[in-house]
Amino acid sequence: MSITDRTIAAIVSTFILSSAANAAGRSLYVATDGTDSGSCGAQTTACRSISQALENAMDGDTILVGAGRYGNISGSASYTGPGDEHPQSRDHNYFVTGCIICIDKAVSVYSLHGSSVTVIEGAPLTSQEATVLIHHEGVNFGAAGRGFTVTGGSAYGVLFDQEDQPPSYGIHLKSNVSVAGNVDLGDADGFAFMGNPYIDSICPVDDCVPTATITYAQNDSVDNAHAAFDITQNFLLGTASVIVQNNYARRAGIGFEVPAGGQAVAGTYPVTSDKISLTGNVAEHNELGFHAMAPGKMLSNTAAGNSQAGFHVIVGYTTAFQNNTAVGNGGPGGIVQFESDGRDPPGLYRFQSFTQNNFYGNDRNRPPLSIQISQDMNVQYDPGPGAHCGVLNLGQLVLDSDAVTNPPMAAPLNANGNFWGTTHGPAPTGASDAVGGACDQHGGNTTVTSYASTGFAITTH
């Protein structure tokens, strides 16, 4: 495959803006007519595999990948044929046991011609659970118009795993990480972030306090058995954040899954995803559109045509839910669940905002729902038959039934300023979605004293 100087110059110029570090590094090339060696990577002597280019690269370098198919090229089950990628085992990692393409340096990896013609195809091998594993700060994988199609793996398409060999505070996150412009097809989880798991001590020095931003933007994920996007905060302190923005999920178990993960800091057990924001994402025709355990901001997302529900949000102390749209979902447009604030006497976390959202055409054909209670996957709750609920307020559900107050703790939700489908506001019958009544359970108390008479802008794919 030939690459013209004019094409190279135009593409490289678009990457200069990615980071100052990468602009100062070399460019290494990968192409389907390349040959792997310890010295490949020049434009005239391209590598055949992305793995070889990574092995030859140094921090700050950029790897430019030509159109074609990468992964298990030879068909060898052991990946030992010419041009095959170089899988690695990761026995010390909690979340993943191996990877096919393993990024352990601060590099940028871009396709030259975009995701539609640049395919990384893994094989469902249990020892290589991630087709692409990012295990370093300062990595860019893909960009708008310069991403990859990833498919055929065992568990994860593209995974950023912050965990390092234990015991540790994980990969230090001082330099930003970006995953953008990619497509995942048919993996259990398409795109995932796994923060470092629980550790029962405070970071002793500033160097291990995360300050970077990890961004997932403009990625599409389709046909994922578990989740299209699985973003788990775990032990992520400091000013670091995870931004999930302008992505698309279709035909997954869950479009966007944000479980808090296990956390323990100096003897306390916060359960939160407050460092994670979801903005401008679209989830359609999944089972559940969005599931978020105590997230930060959820702004301008759309859940449409999902069979179970549009949004399931467990409220945390920073949760803002605004300008979102839930339309035509089989179950409720939004399922809202409250958690205790840990005070004595206990109260509940409240939304920082819950307004200017669209809820209409939902809960007309509710399937049986098994709603996860808090973090325990084994404890499920069925709220009963559909009731045209724009918002189903479940109040506070807790693991231990003995901890449920009788009567239940009041869980008020001010749902003013939303559009419910008609100029007449929410209603239990007709075109409008409903609130209150059968849509309030376990102390839930949703009130609407004012509402929007026209719909708000809708984010589309």
DRENDO-1510 file (C-alpha; in Angstrom, 1 decimal, always signed):
<recs>
REC; n; res; u; v; w
REC; 1; MET; +0.0; +0.0; +0.0 .
REC; 2; SER; +1.5; +3.3; -1.0 .
REC; 3; ILE; +1.0; +6.5; +0.9 .
REC; 4; THR; +1.6; +9.8; -0.8 .
REC; 5; ASP; +3.7; +12.6; +0.7 .
REC; 6; ARG; +0.8; +15.0; +0.3 .
REC; 7; THR; -1.5; +12.7; +2.3 .
REC; 8; ILE; +1.1; +12.2; +5.0 .
REC; 9; ALA; +1.7; +15.9; +5.3 .
REC; 10; ALA; -2.0; +16.7; +5.6 .
REC; 11; ILE; -2.7; +14.0; +8.2 .
REC; 12; VAL; +0.4; +14.7; +10.3 .
REC; 13; SER; -0.5; +18.3; +10.5 .
REC; 14; THR; -3.8; +17.5; +12.1 .
REC; 15; PHE; -2.1; +15.6; +14.8 .
REC; 16; ILE; +0.3; +18.3; +15.8 .
REC; 17; LEU; -2.5; +19.8; +17.9 .
REC; 18; SER; -3.0; +16.6; +19.9 .
REC; 19; SER; -0.3; +17.3; +22.5 .
REC; 20; ALA; +3.0; +19.1; +22.7 .
REC; 21; ALA; +4.8; +15.9; +23.8 .
REC; 22; ASN; +3.6; +14.0; +20.7 .
REC; 23; ALA; +4.5; +16.9; +18.4 .
REC; 24; ALA; +8.1; +16.6; +19.5 .
REC; 25; GLY; +8.3; +12.8; +18.9 .
REC; 26; ARG; +8.9; +10.7; +15.8 .
REC; 27; SER; +6.3; +9.3; +13.4 .
REC; 28; LEU; +6.3; +5.5; +12.9 .
REC; 29; TYR; +4.3; +4.0; +10.0 .
REC; 30; VAL; +2.4; +0.7; +9.8 .
REC; 31; ALA; +1.0; -0.7; +6.6 .
REC; 32; THR; -0.2; -4.0; +5.2 .
REC; 33; ASP; +2.8; -4.3; +2.9 .
REC; 34; GLY; +5.2; -3.5; +5.7 .
REC; 35; THR; +7.6; -6.0; +7.4 .
REC; 36; ASP; +8.1; -6.3; +11.1 .
REC; 37; SER; +11.6; -5.8; +12.4 .
REC; 38; GLY; +13.4; -4.1; +15.3 .
REC; 39; SER; +14.1; -1.1; +13.1 .
REC; 40; CYS; +10.9; -0.8; +11.0 .
REC; 41; GLY; +8.7; +2.3; +11.2 .
REC; 42; ALA; +10.1; +4.8; +8.6 .
REC; 43; GLN; +7.8; +5.7; +5.8 .
REC; 44; THR; +9.8; +3.6; +3.3 .
REC; 45; THR; +10.2; +0.7; +5.8 .
REC; 46; ALA; +6.8; +0.5; +7.5 .
REC; 47; CYS; +6.0; -2.2; +10.1 .
REC; 48; ARG; +3.4; -4.8; +9.4 .
REC; 49; SER; +1.9; -4.9; +12.9 .
REC; 50; ILE; +0.9; -2.1; +15.3 .
REC; 51; SER; +2.5; -4.1; +18.1 .
REC; 52; GLN; +5.9; -3.9; +16.4 .
REC; 53; ALA; +5.6; -0.2; +15.9 .
REC; 54; LEU; +4.7; +0.1; +19.6 .
REC; 55; GLU; +7.8; -1.9; +20.6 .
REC; 56; ASN; +10.0; +0.3; +18.5 .
REC; 57; ALA; +8.4; +3.6; +19.7 .
REC; 58; MET; +9.3; +5.8; +22.5 .
REC; 59; ASP; +7.2; +8.1; +24.7 .
REC; 60; GLY; +6.0; +11.1; +22.6 .
REC; 61; ASP; +6.0; +9.2; +19.3 .
REC; 62; THR; +3.1; +9.0; +16.9 .
REC; 63; ILE; +2.1; +5.7; +15.1 .
REC; 64; LEU; +0.3; +6.2; +11.8 .
REC; 65; VAL; -1.6; +3.1; +10.5 .
REC; 66; GLY; -2.5; +2.6; +6.9 .
REC; 67; ALA; -5.8; +1.1; +5.7 .
REC; 68; GLY; -6.2; -2.7; +6.0 .
REC; 69; ARG; -6.7; -5.5; +8.5 .
REC; 70; TYR; -4.6; -6.0; +11.7 .
REC; 71; GLY; -4.7; -8.6; +14.4 .
REC; 72; ASN; -4.5; -12.3; +13.7 .
REC; 73; ILE; -3.4; -12.1; +10.1 .
REC; 74; SER; -1.9; -15.5; +9.6 .
REC; 75; GLY; -4.7; -17.5; +11.3 .
REC; 76; SER; -2.2; -18.9; +13.8 .
REC; 77; ALA; -3.9; -19.6; +17.1 .
REC; 78; SER; -0.6; -18.6; +18.8 .
REC; 79; TYR; -0.2; -15.3; +16.8 .
REC; 80; THR; +3.2; -16.4; +15.5 .
REC; 81; GLY; +2.7; -15.8; +11.8 .
REC; 82; PRO; +4.2; -13.0; +9.8 .
REC; 83; GLY; +2.4; -9.7; +10.5 .
REC; 84; ASP; +0.4; -11.0; +13.5 .
REC; 85; GLU; +0.1; -8.7; +16.5 .
REC; 86; HIS; +2.0; -9.6; +19.6 .
REC; 87; PRO; -0.4; -10.6; +22.4 .
REC; 88; GLN; +0.7; -10.3; +26.0 .
REC; 89; SER; -0.6; -11.9; +29.2 .
REC; 90; ARG; -1.4; -9.6; +32.1 .
REC; 91; ASP; -1.7; -11.9; +35.1 .
REC; 92; HIS; -1.2; -9.1; +37.6 .
REC; 93; ASN; -4.2; -7.1; +36.3 .
REC; 94; TYR; -7.4; -7.5; +38.2 .
REC; 95; PHE; -9.6; -6.5; +35.2 .
REC; 96; VAL; -7.9; -8.1; +32.3 .
REC; 97; THR; -5.7; -11.1; +31.8 .
REC; 98; GLY; -4.2; -10.2; +28.4 .
REC; 99; CYS; -4.3; -8.0; +25.4 .
REC; 100; ILE; -3.7; -8.3; +21.6 .
REC; 101; ILE; -2.5; -4.7; +21.1 .
REC; 102; CYS; -0.9; -3.5; +24.4 .
REC; 103; ILE; -0.1; +0.2; +24.7 .
REC; 104; ASP; +2.4; +0.8; +27.5 .
REC; 105; LYS; +4.0; +4.0; +26.4 .
REC; 106; ALA; +2.9; +7.6; +26.0 .
REC; 107; VAL; +2.2; +7.5; +22.3 .
REC; 108; SER; -0.5; +8.5; +19.9 .
REC; 109; VAL; -2.0; +5.8; +17.5 .
REC; 110; TYR; -4.0; +7.0; +14.6 .
REC; 111; SER; -5.3; +5.5; +11.4 .
REC; 112; LEU; -4.5; +7.3; +8.2 .
REC; 113; HIS; -7.8; +6.7; +6.4 .
REC; 114; GLY; -10.4; +6.3; +9.2 .
REC; 115; SER; -12.2; +3.5; +11.0 .
REC; 116; SER; -14.2; +2.2; +8.0 .
REC; 117; VAL; -11.1; +0.8; +6.3 .
REC; 118; THR; -8.8; +0.2; +9.2 .
REC; 119; VAL; -9.8; -2.9; +11.2 .
REC; 120; ILE; -8.3; -4.5; +14.2 .
REC; 121; GLU; -9.7; -7.9; +14.5 .
REC; 122; GLY; -9.1; -9.9; +17.6 .
REC; 123; ALA; -9.9; -13.5; +18.4 .
REC; 124; PRO; -12.1; -14.7; +21.3 .
REC; 125; LEU; -9.2; -16.1; +23.4 .
REC; 126; THR; -9.8; -16.0; +27.1 .
REC; 127; SER; -6.2; -15.1; +27.8 .
REC; 128; GLN; -6.4; -11.9; +25.6 .
REC; 129; GLU; -9.5; -10.3; +27.0 .
REC; 130; ALA; -8.8; -6.9; +25.6 .
REC; 131; THR; -8.2; -6.4; +21.9 .
REC; 132; VAL; -6.7; -3.0; +22.6 .
REC; 133; LEU; -5.4; -2.3; +26.1 .
REC; 134; ILE; -4.2; +1.2; +27.2 .
REC; 135; HIS; -2.0; +0.9; +30.2 .
REC; 136; HIS; -0.2; +4.2; +30.3 .
REC; 137; GLU; -0.9; +7.9; +30.7 .
REC; 138; GLY; -0.5; +10.3; +27.8 .
REC; 139; VAL; -2.0; +8.0; +25.2 .
REC; 140; ASN; -4.2; +9.0; +22.2 .
REC; 141; PHE; -6.0; +6.2; +20.5 .
REC; 142; GLY; -7.8; +7.4; +17.4 .
REC; 143; ALA; -9.2; +10.8; +16.6 .
REC; 144; ALA; -12.1; +12.2; +14.6 .
REC; 145; GLY; -11.8; +10.7; +11.1 .
REC; 146; ARG; -8.6; +8.8; +12.2 .
REC; 147; GLY; -9.9; +6.0; +14.3 .
REC; 148; PHE; -10.2; +2.2; +14.0 .
REC; 149; THR; -12.8; -0.5; +13.8 .
REC; 150; VAL; -12.2; -3.0; +16.6 .
REC; 151; THR; -14.0; -6.3; +16.6 .
REC; 152; GLY; -13.8; -10.0; +17.4 .
REC; 153; GLY; -12.4; -9.9; +20.9 .
REC; 154; SER; -13.2; -11.8; +24.1 .
REC; 155; ALA; -14.3; -9.2; +26.6 .
REC; 156; TYR; -13.2; -5.6; +25.8 .
REC; 157; GLY; -12.7; -3.8; +22.5 .
REC; 158; VAL; -10.7; -0.8; +23.8 .
REC; 159; LEU; -9.9; -0.8; +27.5 .
REC; 160; PHE; -8.0; +1.8; +29.6 .
REC; 161; ASP; -7.0; +0.0; +32.8 .
REC; 162; GLN; -5.5; +2.2; +35.5 .
REC; 163; GLU; -4.5; -0.7; +37.7 .
REC; 164; ASP; -0.8; -1.4; +38.1 .
REC; 165; GLN; +0.9; -4.4; +39.7 .
REC; 166; PRO; -0.4; -4.5; +43.3 .
REC; 167; PRO; +0.0; -3.2; +45.8 .
REC; 168; SER; +0.1; +0.3; +44.2 .
REC; 169; TYR; -1.9; +3.4; +43.5 .
REC; 170; GLY; -2.3; +2.5; +39.9 .
REC; 171; ILE; -0.9; +4.2; +36.8 .
REC; 172; HIS; -0.2; +7.8; +37.6 .
REC; 173; LEU; -2.5; +10.0; +35.6 .
REC; 174; LYS; -0.8; +13.3; +35.1 .
REC; 175; SER; -1.1; +13.4; +31.3 .
REC; 176; ASN; -4.4; +13.3; +29.4 .
REC; 177; VAL; -5.7; +10.2; +27.6 .
REC; 178; SER; -8.0; +10.2; +24.6 .
REC; 179; VAL; -10.0; +7.5; +22.8 .
REC; 180; ALA; -11.8; +9.0; +19.9 .
REC; 181; GLY; -13.2; +8.3; +16.5 .
REC; 182; ASN; -13.4; +4.5; +16.8 .
REC; 183; VAL; -16.0; +1.9; +16.2 .
REC; 184; ASP; -16.4; -1.3; +18.2 .
REC; 185; LEU; -18.5; -4.2; +16.9 .
REC; 186; GLY; -19.7; -7.3; +18.8 .
REC; 187; ASP; -17.4; -7.3; +21.9 .
REC; 188; ALA; -18.9; -7.9; +25.3 .
REC; 189; ASP; -17.9; -4.4; +26.3 .
REC; 190; GLY; -17.0; -2.0; +23.5 .
REC; 191; PHE; -15.1; +0.8; +25.2 .
REC; 192; ALA; -14.2; +0.7; +28.9 .
REC; 193; PHE; -12.4; +2.6; +31.6 .
REC; 194; MET; -11.4; +0.8; +34.8 .
REC; 195; GLY; -10.0; +3.0; +37.5 .
REC; 196; ASN; -7.6; +1.6; +40.0 .
REC; 197; PRO; -9.5; -0.7; +42.5 .
REC; 198; TYR; -9.9; +0.0; +46.2 .
REC; 199; ILE; -6.9; +0.8; +48.4 .
REC; 200; ASP; -7.2; +1.5; +52.1 .
REC; 201; SER; -4.8; +4.5; +52.4 .
REC; 202; ILE; -4.4; +8.0; +51.3 .
REC; 203; CYS; -2.0; +8.7; +48.4 .
REC; 204; PRO; +1.2; +9.7; +50.3 .
REC; 205; VAL; +2.7; +12.0; +47.6 .
REC; 206; ASP; +1.3; +14.4; +45.0 .
REC; 207; ASP; +2.7; +12.3; +42.2 .
REC; 208; CYS; +0.2; +9.6; +42.6 .
REC; 209; VAL; -2.9; +11.9; +42.8 .
REC; 210; PRO; -4.6; +11.8; +39.4 .
REC; 211; THR; -5.0; +15.2; +37.7 .
REC; 212; ALA; -5.4; +14.1; +34.0 .
REC; 213; THR; -8.6; +14.1; +31.9 .
REC; 214; ILE; -9.6; +10.8; +30.2 .
REC; 215; THR; -11.8; +11.4; +27.3 .
REC; 216; TYR; -14.0; +9.0; +25.2 .
REC; 217; ALA; -15.4; +11.0; +22.3 .
REC; 218; GLN; -17.1; +10.3; +19.0 .
REC; 219; ASN; -16.9; +6.6; +19.3 .
REC; 220; ASP; -19.6; +4.2; +18.0 .
REC; 221; SER; -20.3; +0.8; +19.7 .
REC; 222; VAL; -22.8; -1.7; +18.3 .
REC; 223; ASP; -23.9; -5.2; +19.3 .
REC; 224; ASN; -22.3; -5.5; +22.7 .
REC; 225; ALA; -23.5; -8.3; +24.9 .
REC; 226; HIS; -22.9; -6.4; +28.2 .
REC; 227; ALA; -22.3; -2.7; +27.6 .
REC; 228; ALA; -21.3; -0.4; +24.7 .
REC; 229; PHE; -19.4; +1.9; +27.1 .
REC; 230; ASP; -18.4; +0.6; +30.6 .
REC; 231; ILE; -16.9; +3.4; +32.7 .
REC; 232; THR; -16.0; +2.5; +36.2 .
REC; 233; GLN; -14.4; +5.1; +38.5 .
REC; 234; ASN; -13.1; +2.9; +41.3 .
REC; 235; PHE; -10.3; +4.7; +43.2 .
REC; 236; LEU; -9.9; +7.9; +41.3 .
REC; 237; LEU; -9.1; +10.9; +43.5 .
REC; 238; GLY; -7.6; +14.3; +42.9 .
REC; 239; THR; -8.8; +16.6; +40.1 .
REC; 240; ALA; -8.8; +13.8; +37.5 .
REC; 241; SER; -12.0; +13.3; +35.4 .
REC; 242; VAL; -13.5; +11.0; +32.8 .
REC; 243; ILE; -15.4; +12.7; +30.1 .
REC; 244; VAL; -17.7; +10.5; +27.9 .
REC; 245; GLN; -19.0; +12.8; +25.2 .
REC; 246; ASN; -20.7; +12.5; +21.8 .
REC; 247; ASN; -20.6; +8.7; +21.6 .
REC; 248; TYR; -23.2; +6.3; +20.2 .
REC; 249; ALA; -24.4; +3.0; +21.5 .
REC; 250; ARG; -26.8; +0.6; +19.7 .
REC; 251; ARG; -28.0; -3.0; +20.5 .
REC; 252; ALA; -26.1; -3.5; +23.7 .
REC; 253; GLY; -27.3; -4.9; +27.0 .
REC; 254; ILE; -26.6; -1.4; +28.5 .
REC; 255; GLY; -25.7; +1.5; +26.3 .
REC; 256; PHE; -23.7; +3.5; +28.9 .
REC; 257; GLU; -22.8; +1.7; +32.1 .
REC; 258; VAL; -21.3; +3.8; +34.9 .
REC; 259; PRO; -21.0; +1.6; +38.0 .
REC; 260; ALA; -19.1; +3.2; +40.9 .
REC; 261; GLY; -16.9; +0.1; +41.5 .
REC; 262; GLY; -15.2; -0.9; +44.8 .
REC; 263; GLN; -13.7; +1.9; +46.7 .
REC; 264; ALA; -12.0; +2.3; +50.1 .
REC; 265; VAL; -10.1; +5.3; +51.3 .
REC; 266; ALA; -8.6; +5.4; +54.8 .
REC; 267; GLY; -11.3; +3.2; +56.2 .
REC; 268; THR; -14.3; +4.9; +54.5 .
REC; 269; TYR; -16.2; +3.4; +51.6 .
REC; 270; PRO; -17.5; +6.1; +49.2 .
REC; 271; VAL; -19.7; +4.7; +46.4 .
REC; 272; THR; -19.7; +7.3; +43.7 .
REC; 273; SER; -18.9; +8.1; +40.1 .
REC; 274; ASP; -18.7; +11.8; +40.6 .
REC; 275; LYS; -15.6; +12.3; +38.5 .
REC; 276; ILE; -17.5; +10.9; +35.4 .
REC; 277; SER; -19.6; +13.1; +33.2 .
REC; 278; LEU; -21.8; +12.0; +30.3 .
REC; 279; THR; -22.5; +14.6; +27.7 .
REC; 280; GLY; -24.1; +14.5; +24.3 .
REC; 281; ASN; -24.3; +10.7; +24.0 .
REC; 282; VAL; -27.0; +8.7; +22.2 .
REC; 283; ALA; -28.2; +5.2; +23.3 .
REC; 284; GLU; -30.8; +3.6; +21.1 .
REC; 285; HIS; -32.3; +0.2; +20.8 .
REC; 286; ASN; -30.4; -1.3; +23.7 .
REC; 287; GLU; -32.0; -3.1; +26.6 .
REC; 288; LEU; -31.2; -0.2; +29.0 .
REC; 289; GLY; -30.0; +3.1; +27.6 .
REC; 290; PHE; -28.0; +4.5; +30.5 .
REC; 291; HIS; -27.2; +3.1; +34.0 .
REC; 292; ALA; -25.2; +5.5; +36.3 .
REC; 293; MET; -24.4; +5.0; +40.0 .
REC; 294; ALA; -23.9; +8.4; +41.6 .
REC; 295; PRO; -22.4; +10.2; +38.5 .
REC; 296; GLY; -21.4; +13.7; +38.1 .
REC; 297; LYS; -23.0; +15.6; +35.2 .
REC; 298; MET; -25.4; +14.0; +32.8 .
REC; 299; LEU; -26.2; +16.6; +30.1 .
REC; 300; SER; -27.8; +16.5; +26.7 .
REC; 301; ASN; -27.9; +12.7; +26.3 .
REC; 302; THR; -30.6; +10.9; +24.4 .
REC; 303; ALA; -32.1; +7.5; +25.2 .
REC; 304; ALA; -34.5; +6.3; +22.5 .
REC; 305; GLY; -36.2; +3.0; +21.7 .
REC; 306; ASN; -34.5; +1.0; +24.5 .
REC; 307; SER; -36.5; -2.0; +25.6 .
REC; 308; GLN; -36.2; -1.7; +29.4 .
REC; 309; ALA; -35.8; +2.0; +30.2 .
REC; 310; GLY; -34.1; +5.1; +29.0 .
REC; 311; PHE; -32.1; +6.2; +32.1 .
REC; 312; HIS; -31.5; +4.5; +35.5 .
REC; 313; VAL; -29.8; +7.0; +37.8 .
REC; 314; ILE; -28.8; +6.4; +41.4 .
REC; 315; VAL; -28.3; +9.9; +42.8 .
REC; 316; GLY; -25.0; +11.1; +44.2 .
REC; 317; TYR; -23.9; +14.3; +45.8 .
REC; 318; THR; -22.8; +16.0; +42.5 .
REC; 319; THR; -25.4; +14.5; +40.1 .
REC; 320; ALA; -26.9; +17.0; +37.6 .
REC; 321; PHE; -29.4; +15.7; +35.1 .
REC; 322; GLN; -30.4; +18.3; +32.6 .
REC; 323; ASN; -31.2; +18.7; +28.8 .
REC; 324; ASN; -31.5; +14.9; +28.4 .
REC; 325; THR; -34.1; +13.2; +26.2 .
REC; 326; ALA; -36.0; +9.9; +26.8 .
REC; 327; VAL; -38.3; +9.0; +24.0 .
REC; 328; GLY; -40.1; +5.9; +23.0 .
REC; 329; ASN; -38.5; +3.5; +25.5 .
REC; 330; GLY; -40.4; +0.3; +26.4 .
REC; 331; GLY; -40.0; +1.0; +30.1 .
REC; 332; PRO; -39.9; +4.3; +32.0 .
REC; 333; GLY; -38.1; +7.3; +30.4 .
REC; 334; GLY; -36.0; +7.6; +33.6 .
REC; 335; ILE; -35.7; +5.4; +36.7 .
REC; 336; VAL; -34.5; +7.4; +39.7 .
REC; 337; GLN; -33.2; +5.8; +42.8 .
REC; 338; PHE; -31.9; +7.5; +46.0 .
REC; 339; GLU; -29.0; +6.7; +48.3 .
REC; 340; SER; -28.4; +7.8; +51.9 .
REC; 341; ASP; -26.1; +10.8; +52.5 .
REC; 342; GLY; -24.5; +9.0; +55.5 .
REC; 343; ARG; -25.5; +11.6; +58.1 .
REC; 344; ASP; -27.1; +11.0; +61.5 .
REC; 345; PRO; -30.0; +11.2; +61.3 .
REC; 346; PRO; -29.7; +10.0; +57.7 .
REC; 347; GLY; -31.0; +12.0; +54.7 .
REC; 348; LEU; -30.8; +11.4; +51.0 .
REC; 349; TYR; -28.6; +12.8; +48.2 .
REC; 350; ARG; -30.5; +15.1; +45.9 .
REC; 351; PHE; -30.1; +16.1; +42.3 .
REC; 352; GLN; -28.2; +19.4; +41.8 .
REC; 353; SER; -30.6; +19.9; +38.9 .
REC; 354; PHE; -33.3; +17.8; +37.2 .
REC; 355; THR; -34.9; +20.1; +34.6 .
REC; 356; GLN; -35.2; +20.9; +30.9 .
REC; 357; ASN; -35.4; +17.3; +30.0 .
REC; 358; ASN; -37.7; +15.6; +27.4 .
REC; 359; PHE; -39.8; +12.6; +28.6 .
REC; 360; TYR; -42.5; +11.3; +26.2 .
REC; 361; GLY; -43.8; +8.2; +24.6 .
REC; 362; ASN; -42.2; +6.0; +27.3 .
REC; 363; ASP; -43.4; +3.1; +29.4 .
REC; 364; ARG; -46.1; +2.0; +27.0 .
REC; 365; ASN; -44.9; -1.6; +26.8 .
REC; 366; ARG; -42.9; -2.2; +29.9 .
REC; 367; PRO; -41.2; -5.6; +30.0 .
REC; 368; PRO; -40.5; -7.4; +33.4 .
REC; 369; LEU; -37.8; -5.3; +35.0 .
REC; 370; SER; -35.1; -6.5; +37.3 .
REC; 371; ILE; -33.6; -3.4; +38.7 .
REC; 372; GLN; -30.2; -3.7; +40.4 .
REC; 373; ILE; -30.3; -2.4; +44.0 .
REC; 374; SER; -27.1; -0.4; +44.7 .
REC; 375; GLN; -23.9; -2.3; +43.9 .
REC; 376; ASP; -25.1; -5.8; +44.5 .
REC; 377; MET; -25.8; -7.6; +41.2 .
REC; 378; ASN; -27.6; -10.4; +43.0 .
REC; 379; VAL; -30.3; -8.2; +44.6 .
REC; 380; GLN; -32.9; -7.2; +42.1 .
REC; 381; TYR; -36.3; -5.5; +42.3 .
REC; 382; ASP; -39.3; -5.6; +39.9 .
REC; 383; PRO; -41.4; -2.4; +40.2 .
REC; 384; GLY; -44.4; -3.9; +38.5 .
REC; 385; PRO; -46.3; -3.1; +35.3 .
REC; 386; GLY; -46.0; +0.0; +33.2 .
REC; 387; ALA; -47.9; +3.1; +34.0 .
REC; 388; HIS; -46.8; +5.6; +31.3 .
REC; 389; CYS; -44.0; +6.8; +33.6 .
REC; 390; GLY; -41.8; +9.5; +32.3 .
REC; 391; VAL; -40.0; +9.1; +35.6 .
REC; 392; LEU; -40.3; +6.1; +37.9 .
REC; 393; ASN; -39.1; +7.3; +41.4 .
REC; 394; LEU; -38.1; +4.2; +43.4 .
REC; 395; GLY; -37.2; +6.2; +46.5 .
REC; 396; GLN; -34.5; +4.5; +48.5 .
REC; 397; LEU; -33.8; +0.9; +47.9 .
REC; 398; VAL; -31.2; -0.7; +50.2 .
REC; 399; LEU; -29.6; -4.1; +50.4 .
REC; 400; ASP; -30.7; -5.0; +53.9 .
REC; 401; SER; -34.5; -5.0; +54.1 .
REC; 402; ASP; -34.2; -4.4; +57.9 .
REC; 403; ALA; -32.7; -1.0; +57.1 .
REC; 404; VAL; -35.8; +0.1; +55.2 .
REC; 405; THR; -37.7; +2.6; +57.4 .
REC; 406; ASN; -41.4; +2.0; +57.9 .
REC; 407; PRO; -42.8; +4.2; +56.5 .
REC; 408; PRO; -40.0; +4.6; +54.0 .
REC; 409; MET; -37.7; +7.6; +54.1 .
REC; 410; ALA; -39.2; +10.4; +51.9 .
REC; 411; ALA; -37.5; +10.7; +48.6 .
REC; 412; PRO; -38.7; +14.0; +47.0 .
REC; 413; LEU; -37.9; +14.8; +43.4 .
REC; 414; ASN; -38.6; +18.3; +42.1 .
REC; 415; ALA; -39.2; +17.6; +38.4 .
REC; 416; ASN; -40.2; +21.2; +37.3 .
REC; 417; GLY; -39.3; +22.6; +33.9 .
REC; 418; ASN; -39.4; +19.4; +32.0 .
REC; 419; PHE; -41.4; +18.6; +28.8 .
REC; 420; TRP; -43.7; +15.6; +29.2 .
REC; 421; GLY; -45.0; +15.3; +25.6 .
REC; 422; THR; -47.9; +17.8; +25.4 .
REC; 423; THR; -48.7; +21.4; +26.3 .
REC; 424; HIS; -50.8; +20.0; +29.3 .
REC; 425; GLY; -47.9; +18.6; +31.3 .
REC; 426; PRO; -47.6; +15.1; +32.8 .
REC; 427; ALA; -50.6; +12.8; +32.8 .
REC; 428; PRO; -51.3; +9.1; +33.6 .
REC; 429; THR; -53.1; +8.6; +30.3 .
REC; 430; GLY; -53.0; +10.0; +26.8 .
REC; 431; ALA; -50.0; +11.3; +25.0 .
REC; 432; SER; -48.2; +12.8; +28.0 .
REC; 433; ASP; -45.9; +10.8; +30.2 .
REC; 434; ALA; -46.8; +10.5; +33.9 .
REC; 435; VAL; -45.2; +11.2; +37.2 .
REC; 436; GLY; -46.4; +10.4; +40.7 .
REC; 437; GLY; -49.1; +7.9; +41.6 .
REC; 438; ALA; -48.0; +4.4; +40.4 .
REC; 439; CYS; -44.7; +6.1; +39.3 .
REC; 440; ASP; -43.7; +6.8; +42.9 .
REC; 441; GLN; -42.6; +3.9; +45.1 .
REC; 442; HIS; -40.8; +3.4; +48.5 .
REC; 443; GLY; -41.2; +6.9; +49.6 .
REC; 444; GLY; -40.6; +8.5; +46.2 .
REC; 445; ASN; -42.5; +11.8; +45.9 .
REC; 446; THR; -42.2; +13.4; +42.5 .
REC; 447; THR; -43.7; +16.9; +42.1 .
REC; 448; VAL; -44.3; +19.0; +39.0 .
REC; 449; THR; -45.8; +22.4; +39.7 .
REC; 450; SER; -44.5; +23.9; +36.5 .
REC; 451; TYR; -43.6; +22.3; +33.2 .
REC; 452; ALA; -42.4; +23.2; +29.7 .
REC; 453; SER; -45.1; +23.4; +27.1 .
REC; 454; THR; -42.7; +22.8; +24.2 .
REC; 455; GLY; -39.9; +20.3; +23.8 .
REC; 456; PHE; -36.2; +21.0; +24.2 .
REC; 457; ALA; -33.4; +20.4; +21.7 .
REC; 458; ILE; -32.6; +16.7; +21.2 .
REC; 459; THR; -29.1; +15.2; +20.7 .
REC; 460; THR; -29.1; +12.8; +17.7 .
REC; 461; HIS; -26.4; +10.6; +16.2 .
</recs>
